[in-house]
C-alpha cells in the first residue's frame, strides 16, 4: 500500500462530514439526551438507597439479566443503576448508528455507482474507506466525550470522573467496533442490503450470546463484545482493560477491511453470488402475493421483535406488587385505582403500549403502497389487468392481518414470560382479551392510512403524527393530568382498560365501523385519483 | 379500424398544461411513432392512455372503451413498456417477468418467454438490483412481447439498449406488426421511428405540431441537394424556397422547399451540371426544423 492508495482522503472526509452533518448531529443529540436524562429521572424516582434496593430486587431475575446484563445489585447506587439499565442498550444503539453510517458510505455508495465517479478522479483506492473511518472515529469520539463528561457534569455522588469517562469511552469504542464490523462486511458482500443484514445479525448474535451467557454461563459472555461492555463494571469495578479488548479487536477489524478493500475489484465482493430463481413461485403471482413478498422479511423481523417486547415486559411482573407499594413516583405514572392490584394496572398500561407498537408495522404495511407509487413501480402493475381496488385491498389485507398477528404475539409473549416469573399467573384468556380489545383502534389507524392514500397521499405520514399524539396523551395522561377530551381525540382513548376496567362493547363496535368506513372511502378515493409517476 | 383514439385530449397539473388538445389515432396493424423532445408531454399522454392519470379535457378510448373507466378491461389486451423501468431490487428478473405475464392475464406462453430471453440474451436468474438500465428494459420488453396483446404501448423502450439489442427490439416490433398488432411507439431516436413507423405525430410543449405518414411530412419539408457545375451558379441565394446555401470549392450544397424544386433545378441546369446528388429530408431534419422554428417564435 503506497501513498497513492490514500490520496485525497482529507477532502473526502470533509465531504462526508458535509453530507452527514445533520444526520450525525441528530444521532449524537439523541444518544446524549437519553444517556443524560435517565440518571436525572432515576434520581427523582428513586431518591433513597431503600428505593433503589427495591428496584434491585425487581431486577434480580433471569429475564432482566438476559435483557440488560448483570449489574451491581448488591450495591445499587445511582451510578450502578444507570450503568446496569442503560449502558448495554445504549451501546447496542451506538452500534446500530455505526452500522448505518458506515454502510451508507461504503457499500451503498459503491452499489449506486457513486464511488465509481469518485474513484475516476485522482482519489486513492483506499481513500473512501479511510475517510469513512475518519468520519466515524470523529463521531464516536464526540459521543464518548459528550456522554462521558456530561454524566460527570450531572454531579451525582456515585458517578465519578473515572467511571463517567469509562462509560463514554465504552459507548464510543463499541460504536467503532461495529463500524469496523460493517466495513468488513461491506468488503465481503456485494450489496448494501446484505452488508447491513450481516452486520445487524452480528450485533444481534453478540447480544444473544451475551444474554445466554449472563443467565447461564459467565464464560460464554466473554465471547461477545457486548459481554465486555457489561464486564467493564462501570461505576463499580471500572475495569479499564475491557476497553483495550474492544479497541484491539476494532483495530484488527479495520486492518482486515483495508486489506480486503486493497485486493478486490470495485463493485466485487468475496461471497460468491448465487443465481436466484429463474421462475416465480406461484405464490408471488398476484398483487397480494407480490405485496406480501416485498414485506416478508420486515414482517418476520417485526413478529420476532413484538414477541420479545411482550416477553421483556412479562419478565418484570414477578416482584411488582412490593415494588409499586414502595414507590410513590412510579405509582403516579400508572395512575391509581384503589380496588385493582398494581400488577393489574401495570398490565393494562402495558396492553396499550404494546397495542400501539403493534400498530406501527400494520400502518407501515399499508403505507408501503404509496412508497411503491413514489418509486414509479405501480405503473407496470396497474398497466396490466390489475384494478386499483385489487391493488389497494392486497395491501390492506396484509395490514389488517399484520396488526392482529403482531398484537397476538406481543400479548402471548407477555403471558408466557409473566407466567414463568409469577406464582399466580393470569389466565391466558384474560390477558389475550385485554390486548385484543385494542385491535379496533389499530384498525382505525390502518383505515386512516387507506383514507389518506386514497385522497391525499402526500399527507399519508400524518398517521405517524396521530399515533405519536395517541402515545403521548395516553401514556403520560395520568402524569400530566390532561383533561378527558384530549385522550378522546385518539381512537386508543375509547378502549376499555382491561383488566382493570369492565369490558364495553359499544366503543369497540363504533371504532370498527369507523375503520371500515375509512377503508371503503379510501378505496373509493384511490380509484378516482391520478397515480404519481416517478 | 381505429384501435386507439384521442380527441382533444388535455391534461393539466394545476394551471400547467402538460398535454394540450392532442389528437391521435392508431389503426389496426399500424405502427404509430410518437416523437418529441424530453418533457414534451409524451409520457403524460401515455399515462393518461393507461388510466394512471385522469384526463382534464377531451376524450381517449382504446378498443372503443374509455381509458379511465374501463382500464382493467383494456389492459387485458395491451402490453406496456415504460421508459424508466423501476423494478424490485430483491426479486430476480425471471420472477418479475412471470409476475408481469401473470398479471396481464390469459395463458402464460412459456415457449415465447424462453425464445425472447434467448433473443435478448438475458440472464433471468439475477436480482433486479444488479441489472443495468438496458437489462431492466429487457425485463419489461420480454414480458410485453411474451404476452398476447393487440396493442403495444412502448414509451422510449430502447434508450438503454445496445445497437444489437435495438435491432432485436425492431425485429420484435416488425413481427408484431406483421401479425396485425398495433404499436404506439414513443421515441426520440428518430432513425428507429423512421425505420419502423407507418405514421408519426410530433409533439412539442404539449401540442401536436405535425402528424401524418412519413411521406406526407416529407412533402412539407426540404430536399437536400449537392451540385457541381461547370460555371459558378449565380443568384441562387435570392431565389424563393432556397435555404442554407454553402459552397465548398466547386461543390454547392443547399436545401430546397419541395414546391420550389422544379424551378431551382431548371435554374441550376443552365450552368452545366457535372454532378447532382439529392437526399430526401431525414426525420431529423424535419424534427429540427419544427423544433428550431417553434423555438424561434418564443
Interface residues (C-beta under 8 A of the other chain):
Chain A: X111 X191 X193 X273 X275 X276 X277 X278 X279 X280 X284 X285 X286 X287 X290 X293 X294 X375 X376 X377 X379 X380 X381 X382 X383 X384 X385 X386 X387 X528 X529 X530 X531 X533 X534
Chain B: X43 X47 X50 X51 X52 X53 X54 X71 X72 X73 X75 X76 X78 X80 X82 X84 X85 X86 X87 X88 X89 X90 X91 X92 X94 X95 X96 X98 X99 X100 X102 X103 X104 X105 X124 X125 X126 X127 X129 X130 X140
